[in-house]
């Protein structure tokens, strides 16, 4: 029996798909990328933006046509399945099962003929490792309690649930035994992690302190996504003192205006956010940032938009994920007064992107020349005589090598120039 998995959206979706893949392979099924050969197809959906859902509807039309050609079990899971279960069942009756976020663990049993069981809450899978990978995701929590007014996550992922410490450490040990070079700890609000272990409370920075002694081959520990309001002094100290915790931090800003942040229910202010950035930069050597930022939130004025631009300049990110407000049905922001016209949102986003591209080029150029340990990711598509690799700060490097290299190998690269968003150089020595 052959199966195919299509995954959309966040890193947690990708990790859950990898876990399902491993379970199915362990039960004797074969993975394929050819829809014409698949006996079962799993579509792991995203619901953060309407464009993601529109794409899923297109894929459903494709697989409806495939089902007319040959027998096929079609399963839709993930956040869109959680949010639109009844609509999917009515509008796409050819789907064999619509499985929400809590029941993803039941998918392998369903494919093999067992009935679905309704679970009371989210259940973590045993391992999210995909055989052969050198960079792995480790989910440590699921759900969110923050209810940002624009965000659908609390409604489709539920409230925060932290994975037991023992399970996390067990998975980290597995990844070590497989030679994994970097791990990314995942959660919708990763730094609100909370659990008990050997009679004491474990918060997120303490979890990092427990993970670090388990590592030898792992070079970088990353985490996404933290909330600024939960970024403690303890966490800053751990990042500053532990060389394995990457000093490249994704810290979502969303807006540089205190009034807009309040409307977003972000539980912070412009001043508090920028003060946190300054504190982190002082205490963590060589720190770089990435961020999420949104334009065109309801009632956002030109002056407030300019505040976001100036906050982005003050933050000085080497990368940013930028988008304009896209109302999601079921969230408070979708029904707020003062919705902005599409052309206003697009205009503001375009300027935001242009300024960020210029800014990150300026910041990266100022770093040159420098040397960095780089994890090889593969051969460059543009130049087969050069390899690509990724460093601690999520920067990409292009370099030649006299001897063959494999993904996951580690080399030290002397970077001498920047082309686009990629550093170019040569292997040290």
N, C-alpha and C positions, 0 to 999 in steps of 0.2 A: 504494500500500500504506500502511495506517495502523497506527500502533503506540501503545501506552499503557504508561506506567511508573508503578508504585506503589512508593513508597519508605518504609521504616520504619527507626527507630532513629537512629543517630548522624549527625553532620554529614558524616562521610566518606562514608557511604552516599548522602547527598543530593548530594554533590559528584560521586561516581562516576555517579550516575543522570543528572546534568546533562551529564557528558562523553559518556555513551552516547547521550543525546538529541541532542547536537550532531552526533555522527558519523552517526547515522541520518538526520537532517535534511539533512546534507551529501551524503548519497547518494540524496537524492530522496524519502525517505519523509515522510509527513505525521503529525504528532502529534495525538492525539485524547484527550479525557477521557471519551468515551462507550464503555463496554465493548461495546455493541451494534454499534459501527462499527469496532472494532479487529480487524485481521488478526493482530496479534501483541501479546501482553501480557507484560511483564517485571515480576515481583514481586521487589523488592530487599529482602531480609529482614534482621531483627535477631534475635540470640540471647542478648542480655545478660540478659533476664528471661523467665521462662516465660510471662508474660502476653503478651509480644510474639509468641511462637511460637503461642500459642492463637489470637491474632487472625489469624495467617497461615492456620491450618487453616480458619478460617471463610471467608477470602477464597478459598481453594482450592475449597471447596464451591460458592461462588458462581460461580467460573469454570468449574467442571465443568458446571454447569447451562447456562452461556453456550455452552460447546462443543457442547452438544446442539442449540442453536438455529442456530449458524452455524459455518463453519470458523474455527478459531482456533489459533494456535501459542502455547502457554503455557510460559513460561520462569520458573523459580524460581532466584534467585541470592542471593548474600550469605551472612551468617554462619550462618543456619539451614540453608541449602543445604550449606554446608561441614560443619556438625556432624552433619546427619541425612540425608546423601545417600541411603543405602540405604533408610532408613525412608520417606523421601518417595517413592522410586521404587516401593516395595512398597505403601504405603498410599494413594498417589495416582497410579496408573498412567496417568492421563489427562494428567499433566504431560509435555510433549514434551522438556524438557531440564532437568536439575538441574545448575547451573553454580556452582562454588565461587568463593571470593574471588579466587584467582589468575587465573581464566579470564574474569573479567568483560570484559576487553578483547576477547574472542572473540565476544561476543554479537552485535554488528552483522553480522559475517561469517556467523554461524549463521543469523540471520534471513533473510539474503539467499541462503542455500543452501549455504554451505560447511560441511564437517565440523568438529567441535570438535577442537582440539589441546590436549593436556595440557601445560601450561607448568611449568617447573621452579620458578619463583618468581613473586612479585608483579611486575606490570608497570604502571608509571604510564602514564596516558593523556596525550595531548599537551596538552589544555586542559580545564578544568572550568568554563569560563565559560558561563553561560546568557544568550543574547542579550537585551538590554534590562535586565538587573538592575544595580542600583547597589551591591549588597553581594555579594561573591563569596568563595567558599572556594578556598584554594590548598593542596591536600595536599602536604606536604613529606616525610612519612615514613609508613610502614605497619608494623603489627605491634608487638609488645611483648616485651621480654625479662625483665620483672619478675616474672611469675607470682604476683601477689597471689592469695591462697588462695581468694578468692570469685569470681575473674574468669575468664570463658571466652575473653577476647580472644586470649591467646597461642595457644590451640588452634585458633581459627577464622580468625585473621588471620596467624598465623605469627610468626616472629622479625622483629626490627626491620630495615627496609630504608629507607635514606634516598634521596630523589630527588636527582638531580644538580643542582648549583647552577645550571648553564647553563639547564636546563629551567625551574627556578623563576623565574629572572630573565626568561626569555623570556615566561613567562606573566604576570608582573607588568607587563611592558611592554605586553602585549596589553590587560590590564585598564586600564592608564593610557590607552591609545588609545581605549578604549570609554567613558571618563568614569566609571569605577567610583569610588565614594566611600569604601568601606571594604573591606578584605580581611582574611580570617581564615585564618591559617596553621594547618593541621590535622595532627595525628598522635596516635596513642594515647598516646605519651609524647614530646610535641613537643620538649621541651628536651633530649632525648638525641640530637637530630639530629647526624649526623657524616658528612662527605664531604670530597672533595679538590677544589680549584679552583685552577688556575694554579700548581700546585706547592706549595700549602700546605693544611694541614688547616683545615676550616671547621666550627666548632661552631655551636650555635644563636644565641648572641648575635652572633657574627661574621656569620652569615647575615643577621640583622636589619640589621647595619651595611652590608652589601652591597645590601640591598633599598632602604633609605631614600633613597639618591641617585637612584633610578629614579623616585621619586614626585613628582608635582606636583598632580594633581587629587585623589589619594587623601588623605582626611583622617585616617583611623584605621587602624592596623594592629593586629589582635588575634591571639591565638593560644590554641589549646586542643588537648589538655589537658596542662599541665605536671605533672611529678612533683616534689614538694617536695625529694626527695633530690638532684635535678639542678639546682636553682635556684641558680646560681652568683652570686658577687659581680659578675662581668662582666655577667651578664644584668641584674642590678639596676641597674648603672650605665647600661646602654643604655636601659632603660625611663625612668630618671630624666632622661637627657640628650636623648633624641630625642622631640621633641614629637609626632611621628606615631605613636609606639607608645602605644596607649591606656593610661592609668594606671588601668585597671579590670582586675584580674587574677583569673582563675579558678584557685584553688589548692585542690585536693581535700584535705580533712581526713580523711574517712571515720570516724574515731573520735577522741575526746579522751583515751582511755585507752592508756597505753604498753603494757600487757599485751595488750589487744585489737589494737593496731597490730602487735604482734609476731606474734600469731596470724594476722593478715591478711597477713603478710609485706610490710608497707609500708616496711620499711627506714628507719624514722624513729621518733622518740619524741614524746610530748606536748610535752616541754620543747624539743626541737629544732624542732618545728613552730611553736610559739608564739614562739620566739626568732627564727625566720625571718620571721614575720609582723611582729614588732616592728621588725626591721632594715629590712624593706621599707617600713614605714610612716614610719620616720625619714628614709629616703634618697629616697623617691619622693614629690614634692609632690602633694597632693590625691588620694592613692591610695585606691581602694575595692576591696573584695573580693567575689567570689562563691565558693561552695564546693560540694562534694558531701559528704554526711554520711549515715551508715547507722546504724540502731538494730537491736538484736536479734541481733547476731552471736552464734554459739554460745558459751555459757558467760558472756556478758556479765551482770554483776551490776547491781543497782540503783545501787551506788556508782560503778561504771564508767560507767553511763549518765549519772549526774549529772556525771561528769567531762566527758563530751561536751557536756552543756548549758553547763557553765561555760567550756569552750573556745570554744564558739560565741559566748558573750557577750564573751569576750576578743578574738576575731577581729573581731567587729562587721561582719558581711557585710551588704551592701545587697540581696543575693539569695542563695538557696541552693536546691540540688536535694536533696531529702530523701526517703529511702525506707527500708523495712525489709529486712533480710536475706532474700533469696530464693535458696534453694540451686539451683545449676546443676549438673546431672549432668556429671561429668567433672572437676569442680574439687575440691580437697582439702577445702574447707570444707563441701561437701555431705555428707561422711561423718564429719565431726567429732562427737565426743561432746558432749553438752550443748546439743542443739538446743532452742530456746525455743518455747513455745507461741505460736500465732498471736495470741491475744488480748493477750499480753504485748508482742509486737512492735508491734502496732497501737496499744496504749495509749501506748507510749513514743514512737512516731512522731507521734501526735496532739499530745502535749505539745510535742515538738520543733518542730512546724510552728506551733503557736499562739505559742510564744515568739519564733520567728523573724519571724512576721508583725508582732508587736508591736514587735520590735527594729528591723526595717527601716523601719517607719513613724516610729519615734522618731528614727532616724538621718537619714532624708530630711527630716523636718520641721525638724530643727535646721539644715539647709543653707539654708533660706529666709531672706530672698530672695536670689536669685543669677541670673546670666546665663550662658548656655551656647550654643555653636554646635551646631545640631541639623540632622540629615539628615532631610528630609521623607520619610515612609514612605507617606503616603496620607491620605485623608479619614476622619475619625472615623465609626465605624459608629453611635455613639450620638447624634452631633450633626453633621449634614451641613454646618453652618456653621463647623466647626473642622477643623483639620488635626492629624495625629499625626506625631511625629518621634522620632528616637532620638539620644541624645547620647553623649559619650565614655564615660560610666560605665554604659552600657547602660540608662539611664533613659529612660522614655517621657514625652513632652511633648504637651500639647494646647493649641492656640492658634488664633485666627482670623487671617485675612489678607484685606486689601482687594483684593489682586491674586491671580490664579490661581497655584497652585503645582503642581509635578509631583514625583513620587517621585524622590529623588536631589538635589533642590534643597537648598541649604544656607541656613539663616536663623539669626539670633541671637535667642534667646528670653529674655525676662525672666520667670523663674518666681516666682510670688507665693503659690501655695498648692498643697497636695497633696490629691488626691482618690483614695482607694484607693492604687494604686501608681503613679499618673500625676501628674506635675507639670502645673499649669495656669498659663498666663500669656499674654503678648502679645509680638509681634515687637518687638525693640528699636528705639527711635527713633520 
